[in-house]
Amino acid sequence: MLSKWIAVLVSLGTLAWPAALAAAGTPTEIAGEIRSEVDGRTVRFPSLKTDITADVQGDLAAVTVVQTFVNPTLTPLNATYLFPLNEEAAVHAMQMQIGDEIVAARIERKEAARQTFETAQRKGNAAALLEQHRPNMFTQSVANLMPGMPIIVTLKYVQTVPRVDGAYQLKIPLVVGPRYEPRPRTNVVAATETQQIDAPRPPAETAGVWSFGPIPSYPPVNGLTAPGEIDEDRVALRINLAAGVAIPQVSSATHGISSTGDANATSRTVTLARGRTIDNRDFVLLYTLAGKTVQAGMLAHRDSNGGTFSLMLEPPQIIADSDITPREIVFLLDTSGSMHGAPIDASKLFMKHALEALRPSDYFRIIRFSNNATELATSAIPANPDNLRRGLSYVNSLTADGGTEVVAGLTKAFDMPVITGARRILVFLSDGYVGNEAEILRLVAANIGQTRTYVFGIGSAVNHYLLNEMARVGRGFARVVDPTEKGGDAAIAFARKLEATVMTDVTIDWGDVKVSEVTPATIPDLFAGDSIRVQGRFSASGSHTIRVTGKINGRTATLPLVVELPAGPTGATTGAIPLVWARSQIADSMRELIVPVHLRHSRQSNAQIEHRVTDLGLAHSLATQWTSFVAVSQQIVNAEPASARDSQVNLPMVHGVGPGAYGVPRPQPAVRHVSAPRHSPTRTTGIGFGGTAAPEPEALGGLAAVLLMLVGALLRRRQLASASPH
């Protein structure tokens, strides 16, 4: 981090921008500009606007994302933008526009797409490349972004909208939070006491087990590792809701919104109250549908490739569980630097109410982790008044700093057997800001046993992919507490959900319907107020009866359902169904890659799964880990392509997250908020995306001293320049 700060300071001291730039002009009506005063000179950066439109029919959303890249400088740029999408998004189309030329992107194998892009970049063509790094993390690269020539990239994706706690929840992520990259270890299931967190380790490799590739470097952050104004108008959102019944409630706790229609309207449009917003937190919209709740329903699509279905399931009204079996509840709290401030306060409030809700017959453990993991006691302790006071005092004493060694915490949670006669519940509280998702999920899958996992994301832009997958592997659920928006109320409500009743052992008797390639391979447990979708292929047609069966509190519940399957083509209105199915198939395959072959449902090798995912991506035109979209203009826009400099689109700091999450002790540059139509800058320097733990106090002192010396040197140079004759 120190070397990168030196690089930033040196670059600020040496950047020289032509005075003619101010007179050259830029397409401000489209892009605006970002300016920063550096050493008495005005520095301009490339910029970005994003416009998002979601068309929602019931619980299926078709989303269009328009990214406008503008270069307000006099120098050609090759820009890269790191951005999130919903982890279940099926990205199926991309196009690039430069001037009057519109180019439909092609889906290609990742290496081929990258080669196509780099060839175009060297020749001087405009080009765009979309690559997936995680299911919820993408980069958009733009080659030969010329001054005064905006490049507009349009992405299209579809996704299901889950029902959560009785309301449909449309989540549109807007910013990728920082990621801590733990030091590699040789044995992730070793006892915590045997791990030397600060000792270097060789990379962790398990034969027959796939791991994620390296995450991209994190871009410069406005007001933290890059000077400049924060563009408060970078994103616009428009949500068009349509249903066959009334949509009585529409709300957002994350953003101010305006909506058309009233509680009786069957279609409503939602926009941001201010028109545009800064992309420093996720947008979440909640809506409800009137009428009697449908507990199951099937959508079907048929085309020349055959039939695809999507079956929505909701549990019946569930009677509260009267089971008084003792519980052993293991609370696992993230106390890393990114949890400083409001997040750790929300965690403490959650813990207060969760401890108060424990039964006298329960046992509990409290484990905190950052650079390492420590525990309240050497074993689970009874939930008596003295121990509850002891536990609350321990929680209140916690502070947030250091790295995010999730594996150390999980290892300690799993390193002792469950108390005889008790059922274990693991409660995990974190923002999920790590880059070793595969390692964490592999550890959970190998050790979870009969433990149920409840995951509570704390933050305004958490790592939804990791948190949701941890809950899925642990047969539990994930919820998010935004500590900046009435986080106390949410923490209290979620603490009470530890009593949630569940429908288990869900199976489907398909009768005479010939189905294949059903996903998810194992239907997860269903919690009251939630829903899931089961997708698959079918060959039959006509009317058929299927039966859904599950267990609630030991009692069997059965739901017969009559489904109508089309015999002929259904047209474009159901075209999202095969895309959602293919995306779900890909997700199942990617999950299998993190476990050894002998534990996989398919028994397929890594190479076979990669081949399967690649084929699905190419056949359905989907961005995946091994397929990318690439678009190249016919025209040569840069006669001297070697003159283009590489740059990254700057990101704002995640709302409610402090500098410690980025490995920086405190913000250095001054920041001005702007509301005119402007765009975020890009720079070639930035902090590392996969950093190490936040510096210890001694290191921070040394860092501060070096920075002060550098700043002092720059000030002396400026004074000498002012004193010299002109």
C-alpha positions in Angstrom: 0.0 0.0 0.0 2.9 2.4 0.8 4.4 1.9 -2.6 1.1 2.7 -4.2 0.6 5.8 -2.2 4.1 6.9 -3.2 3.2 6.3 -6.8 0.1 8.4 -6.4 2.0 11.2 -4.8 4.8 11.1 -7.4 2.3 11.1 -10.2 0.5 14.1 -8.7 3.8 15.9 -8.6 4.7 15.2 -12.2 1.4 15.3 -14.1 1.5 18.1 -16.6 -1.7 18.8 -18.6 -1.8 21.2 -21.6 -3.3 24.6 -20.9 -5.2 24.2 -24.2 -7.3 21.5 -22.6 -9.5 24.1 -20.9 -10.3 25.7 -24.3 -10.7 22.4 -26.2 -14.1 21.7 -24.8 -15.8 18.4 -24.0 -19.3 17.0 -24.6 -20.5 18.2 -21.2 -24.1 17.7 -22.0 -23.4 13.9 -22.2 -20.6 13.5 -19.8 -19.6 16.5 -17.8 -16.1 16.3 -16.4 -14.2 15.7 -13.1 -11.6 18.2 -12.2 -9.0 18.2 -9.4 -6.5 20.9 -8.4 -3.1 19.3 -8.2 -0.1 21.5 -7.5 -1.9 24.5 -8.8 -2.9 22.9 -12.1 -6.3 21.5 -13.1 -6.3 17.8 -13.9 -9.2 16.2 -15.8 -10.1 12.5 -15.8 -12.2 10.3 -18.0 -15.8 9.8 -16.9 -18.7 7.5 -16.8 -22.5 7.6 -16.6 -24.8 4.6 -16.0 -28.5 4.4 -16.8 -30.4 1.3 -15.6 -33.9 0.2 -16.7 -35.6 -2.9 -15.2 -38.8 -4.2 -16.7 -40.3 -6.5 -14.1 -43.2 -8.9 -14.8 -44.3 -10.5 -11.6 -41.0 -12.0 -10.3 -39.0 -12.0 -13.5 -36.8 -8.9 -14.4 -35.3 -7.9 -17.7 -32.6 -5.3 -17.0 -30.8 -2.9 -19.4 -27.6 -1.2 -18.3 -26.3 1.7 -20.4 -22.7 2.7 -19.7 -21.5 6.0 -21.3 -17.7 6.4 -21.3 -16.3 9.8 -22.1 -12.7 11.1 -22.4 -12.6 14.8 -21.5 -8.8 14.9 -21.9 -6.6 15.4 -25.1 -5.0 12.0 -24.7 -6.5 8.7 -26.0 -7.4 6.2 -23.2 -7.8 2.5 -22.7 -10.3 2.5 -19.8 -11.4 -0.3 -17.4 -14.4 -0.2 -15.2 -15.0 -2.6 -12.3 -18.7 -3.0 -11.5 -21.2 -5.4 -9.9 -24.3 -7.1 -11.2 -26.7 -9.3 -9.3 -25.1 -12.7 -8.6 -28.0 -14.4 -10.4 -27.9 -12.1 -13.5 -27.9 -13.9 -16.9 -26.0 -11.4 -19.0 -27.1 -12.3 -22.6 -26.5 -9.3 -24.8 -24.1 -6.4 -25.3 -23.7 -3.7 -27.9 -21.3 -0.8 -28.4 -22.0 2.5 -30.0 -19.4 5.1 -31.2 -20.8 7.9 -33.2 -23.3 6.5 -35.7 -21.8 3.0 -35.6 -23.5 0.4 -33.6 -21.8 -3.0 -33.1 -23.5 -6.0 -31.6 -21.0 -7.8 -29.4 -20.1 -11.5 -30.0 -19.9 -14.1 -27.2 -16.5 -15.9 -27.4 -14.3 -18.0 -25.3 -12.6 -15.8 -22.8 -9.1 -16.1 -24.2 -10.3 -15.5 -27.8 -12.4 -12.5 -26.7 -9.4 -11.0 -25.0 -7.2 -11.6 -28.0 -9.8 -10.0 -30.3 -10.0 -7.0 -28.0 -6.2 -6.5 -27.7 -5.8 -6.8 -31.5 -8.4 -4.1 -32.0 -6.7 -2.0 -29.4 -3.3 -2.3 -31.2 -4.9 -1.4 -34.5 -6.7 1.7 -33.3 -10.3 0.4 -33.4 -12.7 1.3 -30.7 -13.5 -1.9 -28.8 -15.4 -3.1 -25.7 -14.8 -6.3 -23.6 -17.0 -7.6 -20.8 -15.4 -10.2 -18.5 -16.8 -12.0 -15.5 -14.5 -12.4 -12.5 -17.1 -13.6 -9.9 -20.8 -14.2 -10.5 -21.4 -10.7 -9.1 -18.1 -9.0 -10.3 -17.4 -7.8 -13.9 -15.0 -5.5 -15.7 -15.9 -3.5 -18.8 -12.7 -2.6 -20.8 -12.9 0.1 -23.5 -10.1 0.5 -26.0 -9.2 3.7 -27.8 -11.6 6.0 -26.0 -10.9 9.2 -27.9 -11.3 12.8 -26.7 -14.8 14.1 -27.7 -15.9 10.6 -28.9 -18.1 8.9 -26.3 -18.4 5.1 -26.3 -21.8 3.8 -25.2 -22.0 0.2 -24.1 -25.4 -1.4 -23.5 -25.7 -4.7 -21.4 -28.9 -6.8 -21.1 -29.5 -9.4 -18.4 -32.4 -11.2 -16.9 -32.9 -12.5 -13.3 -35.6 -13.8 -11.0 -36.8 -11.6 -8.2 -37.0 -13.5 -4.9 -39.7 -13.2 -2.3 -38.0 -12.4 1.0 -39.9 -12.1 4.3 -43.2 -11.7 2.4 -42.2 -9.0 -0.1 -40.4 -9.3 -3.5 -36.9 -7.9 -3.3 -35.3 -6.4 -6.5 -31.6 -5.8 -5.8 -29.5 -3.8 -8.1 -25.8 -3.6 -6.9 -24.1 -0.4 -7.8 -20.6 -0.7 -6.5 -18.0 -3.4 -5.8 -16.7 -3.1 -2.2 -13.0 -3.5 -1.4 -11.8 -7.1 -1.0 -9.3 -8.5 1.5 -7.1 -11.2 0.0 -5.9 -13.5 2.8 -2.5 -14.9 2.8 -2.5 -18.5 1.3 -2.5 -21.4 3.7 -1.8 -25.1 3.4 -4.6 -26.6 5.4 -7.9 -24.7 5.8 -9.4 -27.3 8.1 -6.6 -27.2 10.7 -7.4 -26.0 14.2 -7.0 -22.3 14.6 -4.5 -22.7 17.3 -2.1 -24.4 14.9 -2.3 -21.6 12.3 0.3 -18.9 12.2 -1.7 -16.2 10.6 1.2 -13.9 10.2 3.6 -16.5 8.7 3.9 -16.8 4.9 2.3 -19.8 3.4 2.5 -21.4 -0.1 -0.6 -21.2 -2.2 -3.4 -23.5 -1.2 -4.0 -26.1 -3.8 -6.3 -29.2 -3.5 -6.1 -31.9 -6.1 -9.3 -32.1 -8.1 -10.7 -28.9 -6.6 -11.0 -25.7 -8.6 -10.4 -22.2 -7.2 -11.3 -18.8 -8.4 -8.7 -16.9 -10.5 -7.1 -13.7 -9.2 -9.5 -10.8 -8.7 -8.8 -7.6 -10.6 -6.9 -4.7 -9.1 -9.1 -2.3 -7.2 -9.6 1.1 -8.9 -8.6 4.4 -7.4 -11.2 5.6 -4.8 -12.4 9.2 -5.0 -11.4 11.2 -2.0 -9.2 8.4 -0.6 -6.5 7.2 -3.1 -7.4 9.7 -5.8 -8.1 13.4 -5.5 -11.1 14.9 -7.2 -14.8 15.6 -6.8 -17.3 12.9 -6.1 -19.9 12.7 -8.8 -23.3 12.5 -7.1 -25.2 12.1 -10.4 -23.5 9.0 -11.9 -26.5 6.6 -11.9 -30.1 6.8 -13.0 -32.7 4.1 -12.3 -36.1 3.3 -13.7 -38.1 0.3 -12.6 -41.2 -0.6 -14.6 -43.4 -3.0 -12.5 -46.2 -5.0 -14.1 -48.5 -7.7 -12.7 -51.9 -9.3 -13.3 -52.9 -8.0 -9.8 -52.5 -4.8 -7.9 -49.1 -3.7 -6.6 -50.1 -2.1 -3.3 -46.7 -1.5 -1.7 -43.6 -0.1 -3.3 -40.7 1.0 -1.1 -36.9 1.4 -0.8 -34.9 1.7 2.4 -31.7 2.4 0.5 -32.7 5.4 -1.8 -35.4 8.0 -2.0 -37.9 7.0 -4.8 -40.8 8.4 -6.7 -43.5 6.1 -8.0 -46.5 6.3 -10.3 -49.9 4.7 -9.6 -51.7 3.9 -6.3 -52.2 0.8 -4.3 -54.8 -0.5 -6.8 -52.6 -0.1 -9.9 -51.4 -3.2 -11.7 -48.4 -1.4 -13.2 -46.2 1.1 -11.5 -43.0 3.0 -12.5 -40.3 3.7 -9.9 -37.5 6.3 -10.3 -35.1 8.0 -8.0 -36.5 11.0 -6.2 -33.5 13.1 -7.2 -33.3 11.7 -10.7 -29.7 10.5 -10.4 -27.5 9.2 -7.5 -23.9 8.4 -6.6 -23.1 4.7 -7.0 -21.8 4.1 -3.5 -24.4 1.6 -2.2 -26.8 -1.1 -3.6 -30.3 -0.2 -4.6 -33.0 -2.4 -3.2 -36.7 -2.1 -4.1 -39.4 -4.0 -2.2 -42.9 -4.5 -3.6 -45.9 -6.7 -2.8 -48.6 -8.2 -5.0 -52.2 -8.2 -3.9 -54.5 -11.2 -3.7 -54.2 -14.6 -2.2 -50.6 -15.8 -2.1 -49.9 -18.4 -4.7 -47.8 -21.2 -3.2 -46.6 -22.6 -6.6 -46.8 -21.7 -10.2 -45.1 -22.8 -13.4 -43.9 -20.8 -16.5 -43.0 -22.7 -19.6 -41.1 -21.8 -22.9 -40.8 -23.9 -26.0 -38.7 -23.1 -29.1 -36.6 -25.0 -31.7 -34.3 -26.2 -28.9 -37.1 -27.8 -26.9 -39.0 -26.9 -23.7 -37.8 -25.1 -20.6 -39.8 -24.5 -17.4 -39.5 -22.4 -14.3 -41.4 -23.5 -11.2 -41.9 -21.1 -8.4 -42.4 -22.5 -4.9 -43.4 -20.9 -1.6 -43.9 -22.7 1.7 -47.4 -22.9 3.2 -48.4 -21.0 6.3 -46.1 -22.5 8.9 -47.0 -23.1 12.5 -44.4 -22.0 15.0 -42.1 -24.7 16.1 -42.8 -25.9 19.6 -39.6 -28.0 19.6 -37.6 -27.3 22.8 -34.5 -29.2 21.8 -31.5 -27.4 23.2 -29.6 -25.3 20.7 -25.9 -24.6 20.5 -25.7 -21.2 18.8 -22.2 -20.2 17.5 -22.0 -16.5 16.8 -19.2 -15.6 14.4 -18.5 -11.9 14.2 -16.3 -10.1 11.6 -14.3 -7.4 13.4 -12.0 -6.5 10.6 -11.3 -2.9 9.6 -14.1 -2.7 7.1 -16.6 -3.2 9.9 -15.4 0.0 11.8 -18.2 2.4 12.8 -21.8 1.8 11.9 -21.3 -1.9 10.8 -19.8 -3.0 14.1 -22.4 -1.0 16.0 -25.1 -2.8 14.1 -23.5 -6.2 14.9 -23.4 -5.3 18.6 -27.0 -4.4 18.6 -27.9 -7.6 16.8 -26.0 -9.6 19.4 -27.7 -7.8 22.3 -31.1 -8.9 21.0 -30.0 -12.3 19.9 -28.5 -13.1 23.3 -31.7 -11.9 25.0 -33.7 -14.2 22.8 -31.8 -17.4 23.8 -33.7 -20.0 25.8 -32.5 -21.2 29.2 -31.8 -24.6 27.7 -29.5 -23.1 25.0 -25.8 -23.0 24.8 -23.7 -20.4 23.0 -20.3 -19.4 21.7 -19.0 -16.0 20.5 -16.0 -15.9 18.1 -14.6 -12.8 16.6 -12.1 -12.7 13.7 -10.0 -10.2 11.9 -6.3 -11.0 11.5 -6.9 -14.0 13.7 -9.8 -15.6 15.6 -10.4 -15.6 19.4 -13.4 -16.8 21.5 -15.3 -15.7 24.6 -14.7 -19.1 26.3 -12.9 -22.4 25.6 -16.2 -24.1 24.9 -20.0 -23.5 24.5 -21.5 -22.1 27.7 -25.1 -22.3 29.1 -27.3 -19.4 28.4 -27.9 -18.5 32.0 -28.1 -14.8 33.2 -24.5 -14.6 34.3 -23.1 -16.0 31.0 -25.4 -13.8 29.0 -24.1 -10.7 30.8 -20.6 -12.0 30.3 -21.3 -12.5 26.6 -22.7 -9.0 26.1 -19.8 -7.4 27.9 -17.4 -9.3 25.6 -19.3 -8.1 22.5 -19.4 -4.5 23.7 -15.6 -4.6 24.2 -14.9 -5.5 20.5 -13.3 -3.1 18.1 -12.9 -3.3 14.4 -9.5 -3.3 12.7 -7.2 -5.6 10.8 -7.8 -8.1 8.0 -10.6 -10.5 7.3 -9.4 -14.0 7.9 -12.8 -15.7 7.6 -11.2 -19.1 7.4 -9.6 -18.6 10.9 -13.0 -17.9 12.3 -14.8 -20.7 10.6 -12.0 -23.2 11.6 -12.4 -22.2 15.3 -16.2 -22.6 14.9 -15.8 -26.1 13.6 -13.0 -27.3 15.8 -15.1 -28.8 18.5 -18.0 -31.2 18.3 -21.6 -30.3 18.8 -22.9 -30.6 22.4 -24.6 -34.0 22.8 -28.4 -33.7 22.4 -28.2 -30.1 21.0 -28.7 -28.9 17.4 -26.1 -26.4 16.2 -26.8 -23.1 14.5 -24.0 -21.0 13.1 -24.7 -17.2 12.9 -22.3 -15.4 10.7 -22.1 -11.6 10.6 -19.9 -9.9 8.0 -19.8 -7.6 5.0 -18.0 -10.5 3.0 -15.2 -8.2 1.8 -12.8 -11.0 0.9 -11.4 -12.5 -2.3 -11.1 -16.2 -1.3 -14.7 -17.1 -1.7 -14.0 -20.6 -3.1 -11.7 -21.5 -0.1 -14.4 -20.3 2.4 -17.2 -22.2 0.7 -15.1 -25.3 0.4 -14.4 -25.2 4.2 -18.1 -24.7 5.0 -19.2 -27.6 2.7 -16.6 -29.9 4.2 -17.6 -29.2 7.9 -21.2 -28.0 8.0 -22.7 -31.5 8.8 -26.2 -30.9 10.3 -25.4 -27.3 11.3 -27.8 -24.7 10.0 -26.2 -21.4 8.9 -27.9 -18.0 9.2 -25.9 -15.3 7.5 -26.4 -11.6 8.2 -24.6 -9.2 5.8 -23.7 -5.9 7.5 -23.2 -3.0 5.0 -24.7 -1.0 2.2 -22.8 -2.9 -0.6 -21.9 -6.3 0.8 -20.5 -9.3 -1.1 -23.9 -10.9 -1.8 -22.5 -13.8 -3.7 -20.4 -15.1 -0.8 -23.0 -14.5 1.9 -25.8 -16.1 -0.1 -23.7 -19.1 -1.0 -22.7 -19.6 2.6 -26.3 -19.7 3.6 -27.2 -22.1 0.8 -24.4 -24.5 1.7 -25.5 -24.3 5.4 -29.2 -24.8 4.5 -30.1 -21.5 6.0 -30.9 -18.0 4.8 -29.1 -14.7 4.2 -30.3 -11.3 5.1 -28.7 -7.9 4.8 -28.6 -5.1 7.4 -27.8 -1.7 6.1 -26.4 0.1 9.2 -26.7 3.5 7.6 -30.5 3.2 7.1 -32.3 2.3 10.4 -29.8 -0.5 10.9 -30.9 -0.8 14.5 -34.5 -1.8 13.6 -33.3 -4.3 11.0 -30.7 -5.8 13.4 -33.5 -6.3 16.0 -35.8 -7.9 13.5 -33.2 -10.2 12.1 -32.1 -11.3 15.6 -35.6 -12.6 16.1 -35.4 -14.7 13.0 -33.2 -17.2 14.7 -36.6 -18.7 15.7 -37.5 -19.1 12.0 -39.5 -22.2 11.1 -38.5 -24.1 8.0 -39.9 -26.6 5.5 -37.3 -29.3 4.9 -36.8 -32.3 2.7 -38.5 -30.7 -0.3 -39.0 -33.1 -3.2 -41.0 -33.0 -6.4 -42.9 -35.9 -8.0 -43.0 -35.0 -11.7 -45.5 -37.7 -12.5 -45.7 -38.4 -16.3 -43.9 -35.1 -17.1 -40.6 -36.0 -18.6 -38.1 -33.6 -17.1 -34.3 -33.4 -17.3 -31.4 -31.1 -16.3 -33.4 -29.8 -13.2 -31.7 -27.1 -11.2 -30.9 -26.6 -8.4 -29.8 -30.2 -8.1 -30.9 -30.2 -4.4 -33.9 -28.1 -3.5 -33.0 -25.9 -0.5 -35.1 -25.7 2.6 -37.9 -23.1 2.5 -38.4 -20.4 5.2 -41.7 -18.7 5.9 -42.2 -15.7 3.6 -39.5 -16.7 1.1 -39.7 -18.4 -2.4 -37.4 -20.3 -4.7 -37.5 -21.3 -8.4 -36.8 -24.7 -9.8 -35.9 -24.8 -13.5 -35.5 -27.6 -16.0 -36.2 -29.0 -19.4 -39.3 -30.8 -20.5 -40.4 -32.8 -23.6 -44.1 -33.5 -22.8 -47.0 -31.2 -23.6 -50.6 -30.8 -22.3 -52.0 -30.9 -18.8 -50.2 -32.7 -16.1 -50.2 -33.0 -12.3 -47.1 -32.8 -10.2 -46.7 -33.0 -6.4 -44.5 -31.0 -4.1 -43.7 -32.6 -0.7 -41.8 -31.4 2.3 -41.7 -31.6 6.1 -42.7 -29.0 8.6 -41.9 -29.7 12.3 -41.8 -33.4 11.4 -45.2 -33.4 9.6 -45.4 -34.1 5.9 -47.0 -31.4 3.7 -48.1 -32.1 0.1 -49.1 -29.7 -2.6 -50.6 -31.1 -5.9 -50.2 -28.7 -8.8 -51.7 -28.9 -12.3 -49.3 -27.6 -15.0 -49.9 -26.7 -18.6 -47.0 -27.4 -21.0 -47.1 -25.9 -24.5 -46.8 -28.1 -27.6 -45.6 -25.4 -29.9 -43.4 -22.3 -29.8 -44.3 -19.8 -27.2 -42.6 -16.7 -28.7 -40.4 -14.0 -27.2 -42.7 -13.2 -24.2 -41.2 -16.3 -22.4 -37.7 -16.0 -23.8 -36.2 -15.2 -20.4 -37.0 -18.7 -19.1 -34.3 -20.6 -20.9 -31.7 -17.9 -20.0 -32.6 -18.1 -16.3 -32.4 -21.9 -16.6 -29.0 -21.8 -18.3 -27.7 -19.4 -15.7 -28.9 -21.7 -12.9 -27.2 -24.6 -14.5 -24.0 -22.7 -14.7 -24.3 -21.7 -11.0 -24.8 -25.4 -10.1 -21.7 -26.4 -12.0 -19.6 -23.6 -10.5 -20.6 -24.8 -7.0 -19.5 -28.3 -7.8 -16.1 -27.0 -8.8 -15.2 -26.0 -5.2 -15.7 -29.5 -3.8 -13.7 -32.7 -4.6 -14.9 -34.9 -7.4 -16.1 -37.7 -5.1 -18.6 -35.3 -3.4 -20.0 -33.9 -6.6 -23.5 -34.9 -7.8 -22.4 -35.1 -11.4 -19.0 -36.8 -10.6 -17.6 -34.7 -13.4 -13.9 -33.6 -13.5 -12.9 -29.9 -13.5 -12.2 -30.1 -17.3 -15.7 -31.5 -17.9 -17.4 -28.8 -15.8 -15.4 -26.1 -17.5 -16.5 -27.5 -20.9 -20.1 -27.7 -19.7 -20.1 -24.1 -18.5 -18.4 -22.8 -21.7 -20.9 -24.7 -23.9 -23.8 -23.2 -22.0 -22.3 -19.7 -22.3 -21.8 -20.0 -26.0 -25.1 -21.7 -26.7 -27.2 -19.2 -24.8 -24.9 -16.2 -25.4 -24.2 -15.7 -21.6 -21.2 -14.2 -19.9 -19.5 -16.8 -17.7 -16.2 -17.5 -16.0 -15.0 -18.7 -19.4 -17.0 -16.7 -22.0 -16.9 -13.0 -22.6 -18.6 -10.4 -24.8 -16.4 -8.4 -27.2 -17.4 -5.7 -29.7 -15.0 -4.0 -32.3 -15.8 -1.0 -34.5 -15.2 -1.1 -38.2 -13.6 2.3 -38.1 -10.1 3.2 -37.0 -10.6 5.9 -34.4 -7.0 6.2 -33.2 -4.3 6.7 -35.8 -1.6 6.4 -33.1 -2.9 3.6 -30.8 0.5 3.4 -29.0 -0.3 6.9 -27.6 -3.3 5.7 -25.6 -2.6 5.3 -21.9 -4.3 2.7 -19.6 -6.7 4.0 -17.0 -9.3 2.8 -14.5 -12.6 4.4 -13.8 -12.6 5.7 -10.3 -15.1 4.4 -7.7 -16.6 6.2 -4.7 -16.1 4.9 -1.2 -18.8 2.5 -0.2 -21.4 4.3 1.9 -20.8 3.7 5.6 -17.4 2.1 5.1 -14.2 3.8 6.4 -10.7 4.1 4.9 -9.6 1.0 6.9 -11.5 -1.2 4.5 -9.2 0.0 1.8 -6.0 -0.5 3.7 -5.7 3.3 4.1 -5.5 4.9 7.6 -7.5 8.0 6.6 -8.5 10.0 3.6 -5.7 12.3 2.4 -7.2 14.4 -0.5 -9.9 17.0 0.0 -13.2 16.0 -1.6 -16.0 18.2 -3.0 -19.5 16.9 -3.6 -21.0 17.9 -6.9 -24.5 17.5 -8.3 -24.2 18.8 -11.8 -24.1 16.1 -14.6 -20.6 14.9 -14.1 -18.7 11.7 -14.2 -16.2 9.8 -12.1 -12.5 10.0 -13.0 -10.1 7.3 -13.9 -6.5 7.0 -13.1 -3.7 4.6 -13.8 -2.7 4.2 -10.2 -4.8 2.8 -7.4 -4.9 0.7 -4.3 -4.5 -3.1 -4.5 -7.9 -4.9 -4.8 -6.6 -8.0 -3.0 -4.7 -6.3 -0.2 -3.4 -7.7 3.1 -4.6 -6.8 6.6 -4.9 -3.2 7.6 -1.5 -2.0 9.0 -0.9 -2.4 12.7 -0.4 0.8 14.7 3.4 0.7 14.3 3.1 0.4 10.6 0.5 3.2 10.5 2.9 5.5 12.3 5.7 4.7 9.8 3.3 5.2 6.9 2.2 8.5 8.3 5.8 9.7 8.7 6.7 8.8 5.2 3.6 10.5 3.8 4.4 13.6 5.8 7.9 13.7 4.4 6.6 13.3 0.9 4.0 16.0 1.3 6.7 18.3 2.9 9.0 17.7 -0.1 6.2 18.6 -2.5 5.4 21.8 -0.5 9.1 22.8 -0.5 9.2 22.3 -4.3 6.1 24.4 -4.7 7.6 27.2 -2.5 10.8 27.2 -4.5 8.8 27.4 -7.7 6.9 30.4 -6.4 10.1 32.1 -5.3 11.9 31.6 -8.6 11.8 34.5 -11.2 9.3 34.2 -14.1 
